[in-house]
Amino acid sequence: MFPLYALLAGTLIALQASVNAQLGVLLKSSVIATSVAFLLSAVISFTAIVVTSQSLPPVKTMVSIPAYFWMGGIVSALGVGLCYYLIPLMGVGSMMSYALTGQLITAMVIAHFGLFGSVEMPLTFSKLLGALAMMVGIILINR
């Protein structure tokens, strides 16, 4: 079931990137489109917290978390903003194919070293071969 959920997540990411990139074109600002997307995401997320009756963790817990774990929002805004900027210039297929390649390579490095508390999954020859095959595919897709 998880692979289906992952496919759905990828579908939703491509859909939101396409829609919000066009919003940026119409607003003449990918930065405004990014801000709108994150504002609406925050409203939906906080609504989910209220609806599910979840409480925020104690301040002591939040202060004890390493600072780099709080930087995800910055990284998200930069990555998403770049997508919204690049899609009108490159097309959604090309931009997403390069973005997915970057995600795969980064994910493989993170998993190999078990960074950020992730499950450690060493690189193998077959994984490297699969990544290489994907990169060749990306080159062919973008010709």
HUBELWO-V553836 format. One record per helix or strand of 3 or more residues. SS is the DSSP state (A for helix, B for strand). FROM is the first residue (numbers start at 0). LEN is the number of residues. If there is no record, write none. Layout:
ss;from;len
SS;FROM;LEN
SS;FROM;LEN
This chain:
ss;from;len
A;1;26
A;29;22
A;58;6
A;66;24
A;91;22
A;114;3
A;124;17
